[in-house]
């Protein structure tokens, strides 16, 4: 009976694991749409001081913020993204956003000595031959068609919305945490091993002080 119950629990957990996997493939981060709609580098209306341009994005609050909103406000412990400008377009450091978004197949660019990816397509630069690698959505030039398919985050989001098969690429939601949790739930619970109790040596106690029988 115990073996049957363990097997049934494992089958249910594996079923939940498969459902979670499908959900991950069809979902996108809730904050992503708002992020792509935001305007950056305007002056912050809350902090009317120098260098108050809103060049950060708070994922938790879905808001464009300035550096003083972080140091003097309530965003210190929130998930933040730093926004830069590259050829008059907004870009975000790759090492920051890849913690929250699947950036596979998005072409990075070098800006301020770091790799960034564009929120929206960058301007066209020069003519391109017909056989040159281009973005699947907007046809901007790409460095290598074998490595990259999209020139920006918005192009990958557009490709995600067009796909007819949820199990097919591209994907936007990072599956690491969700899949690890599902894998942990699918494993049968292991009981902690207990150290064997040491055998106690029998204790021989004295019956007391011997007394002699009285003499008559």
C-alpha positions as CSV (number, residue, x, y, z in Angstrom):
1,X,0.0,0.0,0.0
2,X,2.8,2.4,0.8
3,X,4.5,1.8,-2.6
4,X,1.3,2.4,-4.5
5,X,0.6,5.7,-2.7
6,X,4.1,7.0,-3.5
7,X,3.7,6.1,-7.2
8,X,0.4,7.9,-7.4
9,X,1.8,11.0,-5.9
10,X,4.7,11.0,-8.3
11,X,2.3,10.6,-11.3
12,X,0.3,13.6,-10.2
13,X,3.4,15.7,-9.7
14,X,4.7,14.8,-13.1
15,X,1.3,15.8,-14.6
16,X,1.6,19.2,-12.8
17,X,5.2,19.5,-14.2
18,X,3.9,19.1,-17.8
19,X,1.2,21.7,-17.2
20,X,3.7,24.2,-15.8
21,X,5.9,23.6,-18.8
22,X,3.1,24.4,-21.2
23,X,2.1,27.5,-19.2
24,X,5.7,28.7,-19.3
25,X,5.9,28.3,-23.1
26,X,2.7,30.4,-23.8
27,X,3.3,33.2,-21.2
28,X,5.3,36.4,-21.2
29,X,6.3,38.6,-18.3
30,X,3.5,40.7,-17.0
31,X,5.7,43.8,-16.8
32,X,7.0,43.6,-20.4
33,X,4.2,45.4,-22.2
34,X,4.3,48.3,-19.8
35,X,8.1,48.4,-20.1
36,X,8.0,48.8,-23.9
37,X,5.4,51.6,-23.6
38,X,7.4,53.7,-21.2
39,X,9.1,57.0,-22.1
40,X,12.6,57.6,-20.7
41,X,15.0,60.5,-20.2
42,X,12.3,63.1,-19.4
43,X,12.8,65.1,-16.2
44,X,11.4,63.6,-13.0
45,X,8.4,65.6,-11.8
46,X,9.0,64.4,-8.2
47,X,12.7,65.5,-7.8
48,X,13.2,69.0,-9.4
49,X,17.0,69.0,-9.2
50,X,19.9,68.5,-11.5
51,X,20.5,65.2,-13.3
52,X,16.9,64.0,-12.6
53,X,16.4,62.4,-16.0
54,X,14.3,59.2,-15.8
55,X,16.7,56.6,-17.0
56,X,15.7,53.7,-14.9
57,X,12.7,51.3,-15.0
58,X,11.2,49.7,-11.9
59,X,9.8,46.3,-12.7
60,X,7.9,46.1,-9.5
61,X,6.1,49.4,-9.9
62,X,6.0,49.5,-13.7
63,X,7.4,53.1,-13.7
64,X,10.1,55.2,-15.2
65,X,12.2,56.7,-12.4
66,X,15.3,58.8,-11.8
67,X,18.3,58.0,-9.7
68,X,16.9,60.0,-6.8
69,X,13.7,57.9,-6.8
70,X,16.0,55.0,-6.0
71,X,18.3,56.6,-3.4
72,X,15.6,58.8,-1.7
73,X,12.4,56.9,-2.5
74,X,10.8,53.5,-2.1
75,X,12.5,51.6,-5.0
76,X,15.8,50.6,-3.3
77,X,14.8,47.0,-2.9
78,X,12.9,46.7,-6.2
79,X,13.9,45.1,-9.5
80,X,15.5,47.8,-11.6
81,X,16.8,48.2,-15.1
82,X,19.1,51.0,-16.3
83,X,18.3,52.6,-19.6
84,X,20.8,54.0,-22.0
85,X,20.7,55.8,-25.4
86,X,22.3,54.3,-28.5
87,X,21.8,56.0,-31.8
88,X,18.9,57.9,-30.4
89,X,17.1,54.8,-29.2
90,X,16.5,53.3,-25.8
91,X,18.7,50.3,-24.9
92,X,19.1,48.2,-21.8
93,X,22.2,46.2,-20.5
94,X,22.0,42.6,-21.6
95,X,23.4,41.3,-18.3
96,X,20.6,43.1,-16.4
97,X,17.5,42.2,-18.5
98,X,18.5,38.6,-19.1
99,X,17.8,38.0,-15.4
100,X,14.1,38.7,-16.1
101,X,13.5,38.0,-19.8
102,X,14.5,35.3,-22.3
103,X,16.8,37.3,-24.6
104,X,17.7,34.4,-26.9
105,X,18.1,35.3,-30.5
106,X,18.1,39.1,-29.9
107,X,21.1,40.8,-31.3
108,X,23.1,42.8,-28.8
109,X,25.1,46.0,-29.5
110,X,28.1,47.6,-27.8
111,X,27.4,50.8,-25.9
112,X,29.5,52.4,-23.2
113,X,31.8,49.4,-23.1
114,X,29.0,47.0,-22.4
115,X,26.6,44.8,-24.4
116,X,23.0,46.2,-24.6
117,X,19.9,45.2,-26.5
118,X,17.4,47.7,-28.0
119,X,13.8,48.1,-26.8
120,X,12.7,49.0,-30.3
121,X,14.4,48.7,-33.7
122,X,17.4,50.9,-34.3
123,X,17.5,53.1,-37.4
124,X,18.5,51.6,-40.7
125,X,22.2,52.0,-41.6
126,X,23.0,51.9,-45.3
127,X,21.8,49.5,-48.0
128,X,21.8,45.8,-47.6
129,X,22.1,43.0,-50.1
130,X,19.2,40.6,-50.6
131,X,21.1,37.7,-49.1
132,X,22.1,39.6,-46.0
133,X,21.0,38.5,-42.5
134,X,18.0,40.6,-41.4
135,X,15.5,40.7,-38.6
136,X,12.6,38.4,-39.0
137,X,10.1,41.2,-38.2
138,X,11.4,44.6,-39.3
139,X,14.1,43.5,-41.7
140,X,16.9,45.5,-40.0
141,X,20.4,44.3,-40.6
142,X,21.8,41.5,-38.3
143,X,25.3,40.5,-37.8
144,X,24.8,36.7,-38.1
145,X,21.6,34.9,-39.0
146,X,22.8,31.8,-37.3
147,X,23.1,33.6,-34.0
148,X,20.3,36.2,-34.1
149,X,16.8,36.4,-35.4
150,X,15.6,39.7,-33.9
151,X,17.1,43.2,-33.7
152,X,15.1,44.3,-30.6
153,X,12.9,43.2,-27.7
154,X,9.8,44.5,-29.4
155,X,10.5,42.5,-32.5
156,X,10.8,39.3,-30.5
157,X,7.5,40.1,-28.7
158,X,5.8,40.6,-32.0
159,X,7.1,37.2,-33.2
160,X,5.9,35.7,-30.0
161,X,2.4,37.0,-30.6
162,X,2.3,35.7,-34.1
163,X,3.3,32.1,-33.4
164,X,0.6,29.4,-33.7
165,X,2.3,26.7,-31.7
166,X,2.8,27.4,-28.0
167,X,5.6,24.8,-27.8
168,X,7.6,26.5,-30.6
169,X,10.1,29.3,-30.2
170,X,10.4,32.2,-29.5
171,X,9.8,32.2,-25.7
172,X,9.8,35.2,-23.4
173,X,9.3,33.9,-19.9
174,X,12.4,32.6,-18.1
175,X,11.6,29.0,-17.1
176,X,14.4,28.5,-14.7
177,X,12.6,29.1,-11.4
178,X,9.3,27.8,-12.6
179,X,10.8,24.6,-13.9
180,X,13.0,24.0,-11.0
181,X,10.1,24.3,-8.6
182,X,8.1,21.9,-10.8
183,X,10.9,19.4,-10.8
184,X,11.2,19.6,-7.1
185,X,7.5,19.0,-6.7
186,X,7.7,16.0,-9.1
187,X,10.3,14.2,-7.0
188,X,9.0,11.8,-4.3
189,X,9.5,13.1,-0.9
190,X,12.5,11.6,0.9
191,X,12.3,11.0,4.6
192,X,15.4,12.3,6.4
193,X,17.8,9.6,7.5
194,X,18.0,9.2,11.3
195,X,21.1,8.2,13.0
196,X,20.9,4.8,14.7
197,X,20.5,5.1,18.4
198,X,23.5,3.7,20.3
199,X,22.8,0.7,22.3
200,X,22.7,1.3,26.0
201,X,24.8,-1.0,28.1
202,X,22.8,-2.6,30.9
203,X,23.5,-1.0,34.2
204,X,23.9,-3.4,37.2
205,X,22.9,-1.6,40.3
206,X,23.8,-2.9,43.8
207,X,20.8,-4.1,45.8
208,X,22.0,-2.3,48.8
209,X,24.1,-3.0,51.9
210,X,23.9,-6.7,52.8
211,X,22.5,-7.4,56.3
212,X,23.2,-10.5,58.4
213,X,20.4,-12.6,59.8
214,X,19.9,-12.0,63.6
215,X,21.4,-14.7,65.9
216,X,19.1,-16.4,68.3
